[in-house]
Amino acid sequence: MLLNSKSIFLRRVREAQLLKKISKRTANHFISVYKKFDSNKRSEADEKADELLAELITESALKQKS
């Protein structure tokens, strides 16, 4: 089943922003960079950006606990 990776990625960015895991500026940066990719490259970019976003959220959560 093919999922719309763009909508999944954008939802994850918005979710991270709403949970205060990333700033609005960072969220806007992720979205603007993502939109620069053509549709053929977006799935590859989505995977990498998703990994980076997950790392960023993890690091932010660890910093907040400290």
Steps between C-alpha positions, in 0.01 A plus 500: 500500500642837398473769764522871441839561659462876471196509720661264753817709514314829530278359775807385694659845469182671619465251784857560613439875489176476695668284764772766529766250392613732220459872450270657241809619313639145485163363386478762225855416392420127473189578297670747264792266429259212445294700251812571290535132408323376190246224545743226395749597769246567774463139611877469545517841668204409718680195638814698585312797641281270705812341653650842575175625649476194724857561622424867563190414701695243704780747573249768596318262734827402667598865548162580658538213747843626611 
